[in-house]
Amino acid sequence: MNKHKTKTKKNLSVIVGLGRSGIAAAKLLQKEGKEILVIEKSKEEKYQHIAKDLNSLGISVELGKPLEFSTFKPWIKEINDIIISPSIPWDNDTINKLRGLDIQVKGEISIAWERLKDIPWIGITGTNGKTTVTEMLKHVMDKNQVKSEIGGNMGKPASQIALKYLNDSKNRPELLIIEISSYQIESASNISPKIGIWTTFTADHLERHKTMENYFNIKKSLLDKSSIRIYNFDDKYLHKKKRKLSEGIWISSKSNENELHKPRFWIDPEGIVCDGKEKLFNSSILQIPGEHNLQNLLMVTAAAISFGLTPKEIERSVTSFKGVNHRLEYLGKINNVKFFNDSKATNYASASIGLKALSPPSIVLAGGEAKKGDYTEWVTQLKEKTSGIFLFGSSAMKLKEMIISSNYIGPISIHRNLEEASYAATKMGLGMKSTNILLSPACASFDQYKDFEERGNHFKQLFARLKSEKS
């Protein structure tokens, strides 16, 4: 790395973080011939392996480097820009100091946009529902021979998609369906999708965004820059803020007969999806449960029609959509008790939605790393829909106190981990002949897992083992 110290030209791109987005950005920029340095605060073995792979591509990596100003000093005169991962706050003190030295700071998704903006983007944001809408839209496009790619906050980082098509103009997709989190929007003010979708808005990420208003304005900025905007009329916060939002297409899973400003896409009392007064198809074609998924269907319908598909093409393709891994994912039955994996319910609002979607009584597995937010609706749903709660992870005691304070009368037990909780819950569920056993954590997974996918996959393995033992 000493070679950097002798240079004076500002031609170095520094990437902060060796997560998925950092690796993708490093490979993309290196392929374009740029000089790259990646810094990572950890020295864990897995990062050593990643660093070795990147070194073989000619990408320099420095491990054990915290995000402090002193880390950047050896290269300060050479740095042209810094690319940060979504996990790094946009107003981080060190990042702000570097901006003060006339160094450009960008998010990973921002550099992907610069290289892919000639392709129409559907940008999907919201507190909950993003992934289901993204996956359903992709399914609809695939079934109608529209070549598309999905990524962003889920699946592939957008930079990985940009790298894939860097020198392949003939095979570029017709459409990009990109899930975009508030963290990513913050770091990418240049993104302006053809279609922007705002699924829901509830308290989340307040540890970083501080206030609901700040969080709201970040999400709003993406829709403001979208050519076509799609909003969820059934979301209480979005409905309340309707006048502050740019003009767009509104959807509602209710008939809204008495509304002065009716949503364009809605479901009538017979369950028919309507575009204004035109009847399109029966909403019963959707194979996944819950009113929230009817809202997702309407947003997908609005986007697909805006893109140019016909109602018949949408109807034909939605019929075969089976849902999303880890989002109210049906695993099967043990002695007529249904098991559902909702590991993606990482906050109280998302967990409430899953509980609402299932017929009671359910036994719930919850816990992990608790987030800030309003848990009122969650405990209300627990009281109405559950016959027992099994808590695990670092926030188990905190959650128990919250639930007890709501006058919950069912049994609550605390367990060290998901495995112990699953065995105890299954024993009770089979004994009580409960309708469902539902993993619905209402918490982040980082106390015991790498991410919600790992937690959900562990629950799937536990279900398979329990099913085998009970058969």
Backbone hydrogen bonds, N-H to C=O, Kabsch-Sander energy under -0.5 kcal/mol:
donor,donor_aa,acceptor,acceptor_aa,energy
4,H,1,M,-1.8
5,K,2,N,-1.2
6,T,2,N,-0.6
6,T,3,K,-0.8
7,K,4,H,-1.4
11,N,9,K,-1.6
11,N,78,E,-0.6
12,L,78,E,-2.5
13,S,35,E,-2.7
14,V,12,L,-0.6
14,V,81,D,-2.5
15,I,13,S,-0.5
15,I,37,L,-2.9
16,V,14,V,-0.5
16,V,83,I,-2.6
17,G,15,I,-0.7
17,G,39,I,-3.1
23,I,19,G,-2.5
24,A,20,R,-2.2
25,A,21,S,-2.4
26,A,22,G,-2.3
27,K,23,I,-2.3
28,L,24,A,-2.2
29,L,25,A,-2.6
30,Q,26,A,-2.2
31,K,27,K,-2.0
32,E,28,L,-1.2
33,G,30,Q,-1.7
34,K,29,L,-2.3
35,E,11,N,-0.8
36,I,34,K,-0.5
37,L,13,S,-2.2
38,V,60,S,-2.7
39,I,15,I,-2.6
40,E,62,E,-2.3
47,Y,44,E,-0.7
48,Q,44,E,-1.5
49,H,45,E,-1.9
50,I,46,K,-1.9
51,A,47,Y,-2.8
52,K,48,Q,-2.0
53,D,49,H,-2.0
54,L,50,I,-2.5
55,N,51,A,-2.7
56,S,52,K,-1.6
57,L,53,D,-0.5
57,L,54,L,-1.1
58,G,55,N,-1.7
59,I,54,L,-2.4
60,S,36,I,-1.4
60,S,58,G,-0.5
62,E,38,V,-3.0
63,L,61,V,-0.5
64,G,40,E,-0.8
64,G,42,S,-1.3
65,K,40,E,-2.4
68,E,66,P,-2.3
71,T,68,E,-1.3
72,F,68,E,-0.7
72,F,69,F,-1.1
73,K,69,F,-0.7
73,K,70,S,-0.5
75,W,72,F,-1.7
76,I,72,F,-0.5
76,I,73,K,-1.2
78,E,75,W,-1.9
79,I,75,W,-1.2
80,N,12,L,-2.9
81,D,12,L,-1.3
82,I,104,Q,-2.6
83,I,14,V,-2.8
84,I,82,I,-0.5
84,I,106,K,-2.7
85,S,16,V,-0.8
88,I,85,S,-1.7
92,N,89,P,-1.7
96,N,92,N,-2.6
97,K,93,D,-2.1
98,L,94,T,-2.1
99,R,95,I,-2.2
100,G,96,N,-1.7
101,L,98,L,-1.3
102,D,99,R,-1.9
103,I,98,L,-1.3
104,Q,80,N,-1.5
104,Q,102,D,-0.5
106,K,82,I,-3.0
107,G,187,S,-1.7
108,E,84,I,-1.3
110,S,107,G,-0.6
111,I,107,G,-1.3
112,A,108,E,-1.3
113,W,109,I,-2.1
114,E,110,S,-1.8
115,R,111,I,-0.8
115,R,112,A,-0.7
116,L,112,A,-1.1
116,L,113,W,-0.6
117,K,113,W,-1.4
119,I,116,L,-2.0
122,I,176,L,-3.0
123,G,121,W,-0.6
123,G,195,I,-2.6
124,I,122,I,-0.6
124,I,178,I,-2.7
125,T,123,G,-0.5
125,T,197,I,-2.9
127,T,200,T,-1.7
133,V,129,G,-2.3
134,T,130,K,-2.6
135,E,131,T,-3.0
136,M,132,T,-2.7
137,L,133,V,-2.5
138,K,134,T,-2.2
139,H,135,E,-2.3
140,V,136,M,-2.4
141,M,137,L,-2.6
142,D,138,K,-2.8
143,K,139,H,-2.4
144,N,140,V,-0.9
144,N,141,M,-0.6
145,Q,142,D,-1.7
146,V,141,M,-2.9
147,K,145,Q,-0.7
148,S,146,V,-0.5
149,E,175,L,-1.5
151,G,177,I,-1.3
152,G,156,K,-3.1
153,N,151,G,-0.7
153,N,179,E,-2.7
156,K,150,I,-0.5
160,Q,157,P,-1.1
161,I,157,P,-1.2
162,A,158,A,-2.2
163,L,159,S,-2.3
164,K,160,Q,-2.0
165,Y,161,I,-1.5
166,L,163,L,-1.3
168,D,165,Y,-1.2
171,N,168,D,-0.6
172,R,169,S,-0.8
174,E,147,K,-2.3
175,L,147,K,-1.2
176,L,120,P,-2.5
177,I,149,E,-3.1
178,I,122,I,-2.4
178,I,176,L,-0.7
179,E,151,G,-2.4
179,E,177,I,-0.5
180,I,124,I,-3.0
185,I,181,S,-2.4
186,E,182,S,-2.2
187,S,183,Y,-0.9
188,A,185,I,-1.6
191,I,188,A,-1.4
194,K,121,W,-1.4
195,I,121,W,-2.1
196,G,228,I,-3.2
197,I,123,G,-2.8
198,W,230,I,-2.7
199,T,125,T,-2.5
199,T,197,I,-0.6
208,R,205,H,-1.2
209,H,205,H,-2.8
210,K,206,L,-1.6
211,T,209,H,-2.5
215,Y,211,T,-2.2
216,F,212,M,-3.0
217,N,213,E,-2.4
218,I,214,N,-1.8
219,K,215,Y,-1.9
220,K,216,F,-2.9
221,S,217,N,-1.7
222,L,218,I,-0.8
222,L,219,K,-1.0
223,L,219,K,-1.3
224,D,220,K,-2.8
225,K,221,S,-1.0
226,S,223,L,-1.5
227,S,193,P,-1.9
228,I,194,K,-1.9
230,I,196,G,-2.6
231,Y,249,I,-3.0
232,N,198,W,-0.8
233,F,231,Y,-0.8
233,F,251,I,-2.5
234,D,251,I,-0.5
235,D,232,N,-1.2
236,K,234,D,-0.5
239,H,235,D,-2.7
240,K,236,K,-2.2
241,K,237,Y,-1.8
242,K,239,H,-1.3
244,K,241,K,-1.9
245,L,241,K,-0.6
245,L,242,K,-1.2
249,I,229,R,-3.8
251,I,231,Y,-2.0
252,S,265,F,-2.1
259,E,256,N,-1.2
262,K,260,L,-0.7
264,R,250,W,-1.2
265,F,250,W,-1.7
266,W,264,R,-0.5
266,W,274,C,-1.8
267,I,252,S,-0.7
267,I,254,K,-0.7
268,D,272,I,-2.4
271,G,268,D,-2.6
273,V,281,F,-3.4
274,C,266,W,-3.4
275,D,278,E,-2.8
276,G,264,R,-3.5
276,G,274,C,-0.6
278,E,275,D,-2.0
280,L,273,V,-3.4
281,F,273,V,-0.9
283,S,271,G,-3.2
285,I,282,N,-1.6
286,L,283,S,-1.8
287,Q,321,F,-0.6
293,N,290,G,-0.6
294,L,290,G,-0.9
295,Q,291,E,-1.9
296,N,292,H,-2.0
297,L,293,N,-2.3
298,L,294,L,-2.0
299,M,295,Q,-2.2
300,V,296,N,-2.4
301,T,297,L,-2.5
302,A,298,L,-2.7
303,A,299,M,-2.3
304,A,300,V,-2.9
305,I,301,T,-2.5
306,S,302,A,-2.0
307,F,303,A,-1.8
308,G,304,A,-1.1
309,L,304,A,-2.6
314,I,310,T,-2.0
315,E,311,P,-3.0
316,R,312,K,-2.3
317,S,313,E,-1.3
318,V,314,I,-2.6
319,T,315,E,-1.4
320,S,317,S,-1.0
321,F,318,V,-2.3
324,V,327,R,-0.5
327,R,324,V,-1.9
328,L,326,H,-0.6
329,E,341,N,-2.6
330,Y,328,L,-0.5
331,L,339,F,-2.9
332,G,339,F,-0.9
334,I,337,V,-2.0
337,V,334,I,-1.8
338,K,336,N,-0.6
338,K,435,T,-2.4
339,F,332,G,-2.6
340,F,437,I,-2.3
341,N,329,E,-2.9
342,D,340,F,-0.7
342,D,439,L,-2.2
344,K,326,H,-2.9
345,A,342,D,-2.4
346,T,344,K,-1.9
351,A,347,N,-2.2
352,S,348,Y,-2.2
353,I,349,A,-1.8
354,G,350,S,-1.6
355,L,351,A,-2.0
356,K,352,S,-2.3
357,A,353,I,-1.4
358,L,354,G,-0.8
358,L,355,L,-0.8
362,S,385,K,-2.7
363,I,436,N,-2.3
364,V,388,G,-2.2
365,L,438,L,-2.7
366,A,364,V,-0.5
366,A,390,F,-2.1
367,G,441,P,-1.4
368,G,392,F,-0.8
369,E,444,A,-2.8
370,A,368,G,-0.7
375,Y,373,G,-0.6
379,V,375,Y,-2.4
380,T,376,T,-1.9
381,Q,377,E,-2.3
382,L,378,W,-2.2
383,K,379,V,-2.2
384,E,380,T,-1.8
385,K,381,Q,-2.7
386,T,382,L,-1.8
387,S,362,S,-2.2
388,G,362,S,-0.7
389,I,411,P,-2.4
390,F,364,V,-3.1
391,L,389,I,-0.5
391,L,413,S,-3.2
392,F,366,A,-1.7
393,G,415,H,-0.6
393,G,416,R,-0.6
395,S,368,G,-1.7
396,A,393,G,-1.5
399,L,395,S,-2.7
400,K,396,A,-2.4
401,E,397,M,-2.2
402,M,398,K,-2.0
403,I,399,L,-2.6
404,I,400,K,-2.8
405,S,401,E,-2.1
406,S,402,M,-0.5
406,S,403,I,-1.1
407,N,404,I,-2.1
408,Y,403,I,-1.2
413,S,389,I,-2.1
415,H,391,L,-2.8
421,A,417,N,-2.1
422,S,418,L,-2.7
423,Y,419,E,-2.1
424,A,420,E,-2.1
425,A,421,A,-2.7
426,T,422,S,-2.4
427,K,423,Y,-2.0
428,M,424,A,-2.0
429,G,425,A,-3.2
430,L,426,T,-2.6
431,G,427,K,-1.6
432,M,428,M,-2.6
433,K,429,G,-0.7
434,S,429,G,-2.3
435,T,361,P,-1.9
436,N,361,P,-1.4
437,I,338,K,-2.8
438,L,363,I,-3.1
439,L,340,F,-2.5
440,S,365,L,-2.4
440,S,438,L,-0.9
442,A,345,A,-2.1
443,C,345,A,-0.7
444,A,369,E,-2.4
448,Q,445,S,-1.7
449,Y,445,S,-2.6
455,R,451,D,-1.7
456,G,452,F,-2.8
457,N,453,E,-2.9
458,H,454,E,-2.0
459,F,455,R,-1.9
460,K,456,G,-2.1
461,Q,457,N,-2.1
462,L,458,H,-2.3
463,F,459,F,-2.6
464,A,460,K,-2.3
465,R,461,Q,-2.2
466,L,462,L,-2.9
467,K,463,F,-3.0
468,S,464,A,-2.0
469,E,465,R,-2.3
470,K,466,L,-2.0
471,S,467,K,-1.0
